Amino acid sequence: MDLADESLIAGRKLHARNGSTQLQRLQKLATTFVEQPETILQELVNAAVYLCGADSAGISIEREDGTQQHHYQWVATAGEYSRFLDAMLPRSPSACTVCLERNRPQLFRVDHRFFDILGVEAAPVTDGILLPWQAEEMRGTIFIISHSHAEAFDSEDLRLMQILANFASMGIRQQRQQQKLIAHARASAAAAMANDLAHQINNPLQCLTNVLFLARQASGIGDERSLALRLETDFNRLSILVKSLLELPKRTAALSGDGFACLPGIAQTEQAAHR
């Protein structure tokens, strides 16, 4: 049920509010966002349970590689549903899909039939508020849930959750930026190691290549020339690999991930050398 105009919960006055406590909790979230951004999503759902008196809270994300059966992932959970961290949910039936398609807060309830479809045992949702968030191309939802009261949340809870949804969007964006920076740093380190290794290999390789060239040109000893011809292919492969390693620092800016498996050019160079 759409909460765009708040009419469904406008008449509810369910909680005694402590403005000082709310501000302290929000200040803690801001501090966590700056000092420990990797924990911000968990802090958000913890705050949602505390501030709104919810039985459970969570944050879902729409998976980039999602399927119809595994479309959403719960990346943070608190309260009774904390055991469902990293749970996968289908695209349909799903309150998350409705919320994201409408791009507005939703009031929702879920009975046991839904969990029977998923094949899990879970407490029903007797009252819940679900809000969308978006960070660049990624999107998802943040929600609070009651498992026992038909009217557990009011318009003040909705206001607080809108603040937390904004935090969720910023938190996801910050975590993605961190991942990109870490990937870039790892790629830079891998390229530097590869470059150092290439320089260590290159000088003795050149000497051996010269020796092989002279041996291949020799006319006096047939065994030496035969050995040189057999080894020449392997040395050519090694020489091509060294050249590729020396070129890696130029490519670092375009790299992502870590290790040599993510470095462009190595696999292709090896394949070319085999042909």
CORZIWO-V17925 format. One record per pair of residues at least 4 apart in sequence whose ideal C-beta (glycine too) atoms are under 8 Angstrom apart, sorted by sequence separation. I is the first residue (numbers start at 1). GAP is how many residues later the second one is. D is the distance in whole Angstrom. If there is no record, write none. Layout:
i = (I,I)
gap = (GAP,GAP)
d = (D,D)
This chain:
i = (6,18,19,20,21,22,23,24,25,26,27,28,29,30,31,32,33,36,39,40,41,42,43,44,45,46,47,48,49,62,66,67,77,78,90,94,95,96,97,98,99,102,110,112,113,114,134,135,148,153,154,155,156,157,158,159,160,161,162,163,164,165,166,167,168,169,170,171,172,173,174,175,176,177,178,179,180,181,182,183,184,185,186,187,188,189,190,191,192,193,194,195,196,197,198,199,201,202,203,204,205,206,207,208,209,210,211,212,213,214,221,222,223,224,225,226,227,228,231,232,233,234,235,236,237,238,239,240,241,242,243,244,247,248,251,257,258,259,264,265,266,267,268,269,270,271,3,17,32,49,52,66,77,89,92,99,110,115,134,153,257,3,48,49,66,77,91,99,115,133,146,218,219,256,260,1,32,33,49,63,74,77,89,99,115,132,133,146,218,255,32,49,63,77,98,132,133,255,48,62,63,76,115,132,133,144,215,216,255,62,63,74,75,77,98,131,215,218,254,29,32,46,61,74,75,95,130,131,45,60,61,74,112,130,131,215,216,251,45,60,73,74,95,111,130,144,215,216,251,29,45,60,61,73,110,111,129,251,28,29,44,59,60,73,74,95,109,110,128,129,213,248,58,59,72,73,109,128,212,216,59,71,72,108,109,128,144,248,29,41,58,59,70,71,72,109,110,127,128,247,28,58,69,70,71,72,109,127,142,212,57,58,70,71,107,108,125,126,212,26,56,57,69,93,107,108,125,126,244,245,25,56,57,68,72,107,108,125,126,127,142,244,56,58,68,71,106,107,124,126,127,142,212,55,56,57,68,72,93,105,106,123,126,127,129,25,54,55,56,63,66,105,106,127,128,241,244,25,56,58,71,105,126,127,142,209,243,105,208,90,104,129,140,241,22,49,60,89,103,129,240,241,48,49,131,205,209,45,99,131,44,45,46,99,100,129,133,140,240,241,45,87,95,99,131,132,133,205,237,240,41,42,45,62,96,131,135,138,205,41,95,133,134,135,42,60,133,237,15,135,136,201,205,236,237,15,62,84,135,138,100,133,100,136,202,81,100,135,201,81,99,80,96,198,201,202,96,95,198,199,95,197,198,195,194,195,105,195,194,195,105,105,191,192,190,191,191,191,81,188,191,75,187,190,79,194,56,80,188,55,72,184,187,190,72,187,189,190,194,187,190,184,186,187,183,184,186,190,191,183,186,190,64,183,183,187,62,180,187,61,62,61,62,61,60,59,60,59,60,59,60,58,59,57,58,57,57,58,56,57,56,54,55,54,55,56,52,54,55,55,48,49,48,45,55,9,44,54,8,53,54,2,4,3,4,52,2,3,2,3,2,3,1,2,52,1,51,1,52,51,52,59,61,48,48,48,47,44,44,44,3,40,41,44,41,40,41,33,37,40,41,29,40,14,26,33,37,38,14,22,29,33,37,12,14,15,17,14,38,12,13,15,33,37,9,12,15,12,14,9,9,10,9,6,9,6,3)
gap = (4,4,4,4,4,4,4,4,4,4,4,4,4,4,4,4,4,4,4,4,4,4,4,4,4,4,4,4,4,4,4,4,4,4,4,4,4,4,4,4,4,4,4,4,4,4,4,4,4,4,4,4,4,4,4,4,4,4,4,4,4,4,4,4,4,4,4,4,4,4,4,4,4,4,4,4,4,4,4,4,4,4,4,4,4,4,4,4,4,4,4,4,4,4,4,4,4,4,4,4,4,4,4,4,4,4,4,4,4,4,4,4,4,4,4,4,4,4,4,4,4,4,4,4,4,4,4,4,4,4,4,4,4,4,4,4,4,4,4,4,4,4,4,4,4,4,5,5,5,5,5,5,5,5,5,5,5,5,5,5,5,6,6,6,6,6,6,6,6,6,6,6,6,6,6,7,7,7,7,7,7,7,7,7,7,7,7,7,7,7,8,8,8,8,8,8,8,8,9,9,9,9,9,9,9,9,9,9,9,10,10,10,10,10,10,10,10,10,10,11,11,11,11,11,11,11,11,11,12,12,12,12,12,12,12,12,12,12,13,13,13,13,13,13,13,13,13,13,13,14,14,14,14,14,14,14,14,14,15,15,15,15,15,15,15,15,15,15,15,15,15,15,16,16,16,16,16,16,16,16,17,17,17,17,17,17,17,17,18,18,18,18,18,18,18,18,18,18,18,18,19,19,19,19,19,19,19,19,19,19,20,20,20,20,20,20,20,20,20,21,21,21,21,21,21,21,21,21,21,21,22,22,22,22,22,22,22,22,22,22,22,22,23,23,23,23,23,23,23,23,23,23,23,24,24,24,24,24,24,24,24,24,24,24,24,25,25,25,25,25,25,25,25,25,25,25,25,26,26,26,26,26,26,26,26,26,26,27,27,28,28,28,28,28,29,29,29,29,29,29,29,29,30,30,30,30,30,31,31,31,32,32,32,32,32,32,32,32,32,32,33,33,33,33,33,33,33,33,33,33,34,34,34,34,34,34,34,34,34,35,35,35,35,35,36,36,36,36,37,37,37,37,37,37,37,38,38,38,38,38,39,39,40,40,40,41,41,41,41,42,42,43,44,44,44,44,45,46,47,47,48,48,48,50,51,51,53,53,54,54,56,57,57,57,58,58,60,61,64,64,64,65,65,65,66,66,67,67,67,68,68,68,68,68,69,69,69,69,69,70,70,71,71,71,72,72,72,72,72,73,73,73,74,74,75,75,76,76,76,77,77,78,78,79,80,81,81,82,82,83,83,84,84,85,85,86,87,87,88,88,89,90,90,91,91,91,92,92,92,93,94,95,96,97,97,98,98,98,99,99,99,100,100,101,101,101,102,102,103,103,104,104,105,105,105,106,106,107,108,109,109,109,111,112,113,116,117,120,123,124,126,127,127,127,130,131,131,134,134,134,134,135,135,137,137,137,137,137,138,138,138,138,138,139,139,139,139,140,140,141,141,141,141,141,142,142,142,143,143,144,145,145,146,149,149,152,155)
d = (5,7,6,6,6,6,6,7,7,7,6,6,6,7,6,5,6,7,6,6,7,6,6,6,7,6,6,6,8,6,6,7,5,5,6,7,6,6,6,6,8,7,5,6,7,7,7,7,8,4,7,7,7,6,7,7,6,6,7,7,6,7,7,6,6,6,6,6,6,7,6,6,7,6,6,6,6,6,6,6,6,6,6,6,6,6,6,6,6,6,6,7,7,6,6,8,5,6,7,6,6,7,7,6,6,7,6,6,7,7,7,6,6,6,6,7,6,6,6,6,7,7,6,6,6,6,7,7,6,6,7,7,7,7,6,8,6,8,8,6,6,6,6,6,7,7,6,7,7,5,8,4,5,6,6,7,8,5,4,7,3,7,6,8,7,8,6,7,7,7,3,6,8,7,6,6,6,5,7,7,8,6,7,5,5,7,6,7,6,6,5,5,6,5,6,8,7,6,4,7,7,7,8,6,6,6,5,6,7,6,6,6,8,8,8,6,6,8,8,7,5,8,7,6,7,6,5,5,4,5,5,6,6,8,7,7,4,7,6,7,6,5,4,5,4,7,4,6,6,6,6,5,5,7,6,8,7,7,7,7,7,7,7,6,7,7,8,4,6,5,8,6,5,6,7,8,5,6,5,7,4,8,4,7,6,4,6,7,6,5,6,8,4,7,8,7,7,8,7,7,8,4,8,8,6,7,7,4,7,6,7,7,7,4,8,5,5,5,6,8,7,5,5,7,7,8,7,6,5,8,5,7,6,6,7,6,6,7,6,6,6,6,4,6,5,7,7,8,6,6,6,5,6,5,5,8,7,5,7,6,5,4,6,6,5,6,6,5,4,8,7,7,8,4,8,7,4,6,8,7,8,5,7,6,5,6,8,8,7,8,7,6,8,6,6,5,7,7,5,6,5,7,7,5,5,7,7,5,5,6,7,6,5,7,5,6,5,7,7,7,4,8,8,5,8,7,7,6,7,5,6,5,8,8,7,4,5,6,6,4,5,5,6,7,7,5,4,4,8,4,6,7,6,7,7,6,7,7,4,7,6,7,8,7,5,7,7,7,5,8,5,6,7,5,8,7,5,8,4,8,8,6,5,6,4,6,6,6,5,5,7,7,4,7,8,5,7,5,7,5,7,8,6,8,8,7,8,6,8,7,7,8,3,6,8,6,8,6,7,7,6,7,7,7,8,7,3,8,7,5,8,6,8,6,7,7,7,7,7,7,5,8,5,4,5,6,5,7,8,5,8,7,8,8,6,7,5,8,7,7,4,4,6,6,5,7,5,6,5,7,7,7,5,8,8,7,7,7,5,7,8,6,5,7,7,6,6,4,8,6,6,5,6,8,4,4,8,7,6,5,7,6,7,8,7,6,7,5,6,6,7,7,7,7,5,4,8,7,7,7,8,8,8,7,7,7,5,7,7,7,6,7,7,6,7,7,6,5,7,7,6,7,7,7,8,4,7,7,8,7,6,6,5,5,7,6,6)
